[in-house]
Amino acid sequence: MRQMRESGITFDFAEMKSVVRQDSKADGGHECWSGIDFRCVTATGEHLWIEIKNFDLSRFPPRFRGGKQREYVGKISSKSLAREIRDKFLGTAAYLGLTGTLERQPILYVAIVEPPRAVDKALLLGLSDQLAGFLQKRLPWTSPASLIVMSLDEWNKIYTEFPAEKD
């Protein structure tokens, strides 16, 4: 079992062909450039780039929970979360391009956003809309890239072979 933890969520990547924690030299990544959390290749050869944003309130002391919920709503409504998710992807792509290690394979960029409350999941639709189309318009290579925004529950329903759970 190959477990990797990020932002209070533990993933079981045992069935992945390869996993790189992008911001850790120990796990094959680097520490000099802002980027996504994980670059993975599935057993079937699908390239998944994964970014995790966990706003789960149980991770914070009760006195900070109201502020964290407002921060989540504010980040989505101001588009700063969308810019942050976009910039993580572009940072990783730029770093890999500059180092000559960017593989010319189709990439599925999965942004797992765990909202503070179940009712806040509806805001993920707005985040998806904010990010729609940026990959096709801004990337300097021809490999197809697509993006999906989902909650942890959705990840576990779609990617049953790579289960994840909150700590």
C-alpha positions as CSV (number, residue, x, y, z in Angstrom):
1,M,0.0,0.0,0.0
2,R,1.5,3.3,-1.0
3,Q,-0.1,6.0,1.0
4,M,0.6,9.7,0.5
5,R,-0.9,12.5,2.6
6,E,-1.6,16.1,1.5
7,S,-3.7,18.8,3.1
8,G,-5.2,16.4,5.7
9,I,-6.2,13.8,3.1
10,T,-4.5,10.4,2.7
11,F,-4.5,8.7,-0.7
12,D,-3.9,5.1,-1.4
13,F,-1.8,5.1,-4.6
14,A,-0.7,1.5,-4.5
15,E,-2.4,0.8,-7.9
16,M,-0.7,3.7,-9.6
17,K,2.1,3.0,-12.1
18,S,4.0,6.0,-10.8
19,V,3.4,8.9,-8.4
20,V,5.5,12.1,-8.0
21,R,4.9,14.5,-5.1
22,Q,5.6,17.6,-7.2
23,D,6.9,19.7,-4.2
24,S,9.2,17.1,-2.6
25,K,12.6,16.1,-3.8
26,A,12.3,12.9,-1.7
27,D,9.3,11.8,-3.9
28,G,10.8,12.7,-7.3
29,G,9.6,16.4,-7.4
30,H,11.3,19.7,-6.7
31,E,11.1,22.5,-4.1
32,C,12.0,25.5,-6.2
33,W,8.7,26.2,-8.2
34,S,5.1,26.3,-7.1
35,G,3.2,23.5,-8.6
36,I,0.5,20.8,-8.2
37,D,0.5,18.2,-5.4
38,F,0.8,15.0,-7.4
39,R,1.7,13.8,-10.9
40,C,0.5,10.3,-11.4
41,V,0.3,7.7,-14.1
42,T,-2.3,5.0,-13.8
43,A,-1.8,1.4,-14.7
44,T,-3.7,2.1,-17.9
45,G,-1.3,5.0,-18.8
46,E,-3.6,7.9,-17.9
47,H,-1.7,11.0,-16.7
48,L,-3.4,12.6,-13.7
49,W,-2.2,15.8,-12.2
50,I,-3.8,16.3,-8.8
51,E,-4.2,19.5,-6.7
52,I,-5.9,19.3,-3.3
53,K,-7.6,22.2,-1.6
54,N,-9.1,21.1,1.7
55,F,-11.2,23.6,3.5
56,D,-12.7,21.0,5.9
57,L,-13.6,22.8,9.1
58,S,-12.9,19.9,11.4
59,R,-9.1,20.5,10.7
60,F,-9.3,23.9,12.5
61,P,-10.0,24.8,16.1
62,P,-13.7,25.9,16.6
63,R,-12.8,29.6,17.1
64,F,-11.4,29.7,13.5
65,R,-14.1,27.8,11.6
66,G,-16.3,30.8,10.8
67,G,-13.3,32.6,9.2
68,K,-12.3,29.5,7.2
69,Q,-15.8,29.2,5.8
70,R,-15.8,32.9,4.8
71,E,-12.3,32.5,3.3
72,Y,-13.6,29.6,1.1
73,V,-16.6,31.6,-0.1
74,G,-14.5,34.6,-0.7
75,K,-11.8,32.7,-2.6
76,I,-14.4,31.2,-5.0
77,S,-16.4,34.5,-5.5
78,S,-13.2,36.5,-6.1
79,K,-11.8,33.9,-8.5
80,S,-8.6,33.8,-6.4
81,L,-9.0,30.0,-5.9
82,A,-9.4,29.5,-9.6
83,R,-6.3,31.6,-10.3
84,E,-4.4,29.6,-7.7
85,I,-5.4,26.2,-9.2
86,R,-4.6,27.5,-12.7
87,D,-1.2,28.8,-11.6
88,K,-0.3,25.5,-9.9
89,F,-0.9,23.7,-13.2
90,L,1.0,26.3,-15.3
91,G,3.9,26.3,-12.8
92,T,4.3,22.6,-13.0
93,A,4.0,22.6,-16.8
94,A,6.6,25.4,-17.0
95,Y,9.0,23.7,-14.7
96,L,8.8,20.4,-16.5
97,G,9.1,22.2,-19.9
98,L,12.2,24.1,-18.8
99,T,13.8,20.9,-17.4
100,G,12.9,18.9,-20.5
101,T,10.9,16.4,-18.5
102,L,7.4,17.3,-19.7
103,E,5.9,14.2,-21.3
104,R,3.8,14.8,-24.4
105,Q,0.8,12.8,-23.2
106,P,-2.8,13.8,-22.6
107,I,-3.2,15.1,-19.1
108,L,-6.2,15.2,-16.8
109,Y,-5.8,17.8,-14.2
110,V,-8.0,17.0,-11.2
111,A,-8.6,19.7,-8.6
112,I,-10.0,18.1,-5.5
113,V,-11.7,20.8,-3.5
114,E,-13.1,19.8,-0.2
115,P,-15.5,22.6,0.9
116,P,-16.0,23.5,4.5
117,R,-19.7,22.4,4.7
118,A,-21.7,20.0,2.5
119,V,-23.9,22.8,1.4
120,D,-20.9,24.6,0.0
121,K,-20.3,21.9,-2.6
122,A,-22.7,23.8,-4.9
123,L,-20.0,26.5,-5.2
124,L,-17.7,24.0,-7.0
125,L,-19.9,24.4,-10.1
126,G,-18.9,28.1,-10.2
127,L,-15.3,27.2,-9.8
128,S,-15.5,24.8,-12.7
129,D,-17.0,27.5,-14.8
130,Q,-14.2,29.9,-13.8
131,L,-11.6,27.4,-14.9
132,A,-13.3,26.2,-18.1
133,G,-11.3,26.7,-21.2
134,F,-8.1,28.0,-19.7
135,L,-6.1,24.9,-20.7
136,Q,-7.0,25.0,-24.4
137,K,-6.2,28.7,-24.7
138,R,-2.9,29.0,-22.7
139,L,-0.8,26.0,-23.1
140,P,2.3,26.1,-25.3
141,W,2.2,22.4,-26.3
142,T,-0.2,20.3,-28.4
143,S,-0.9,17.5,-26.0
144,P,-4.6,17.5,-25.0
145,A,-5.2,18.6,-21.4
146,S,-8.5,18.8,-19.5
147,L,-9.6,19.8,-16.1
148,I,-12.1,18.5,-13.6
149,V,-13.0,20.0,-10.3
150,M,-14.5,17.6,-7.7
151,S,-15.0,16.9,-4.1
152,L,-13.4,14.1,-2.2
153,D,-16.6,12.1,-2.3
154,E,-16.7,12.4,-6.1
155,W,-13.0,11.4,-6.3
156,N,-13.8,8.2,-4.4
157,K,-16.7,7.4,-6.6
158,I,-14.8,7.9,-9.8
159,Y,-11.4,6.6,-8.8
160,T,-12.3,3.6,-6.7
161,E,-8.9,2.1,-7.2
162,F,-7.2,5.1,-5.6
163,P,-9.3,5.7,-2.4
164,A,-8.7,8.7,-0.3
165,E,-9.9,9.7,3.1
166,K,-9.7,12.6,5.5
167,D,-7.3,12.2,8.4
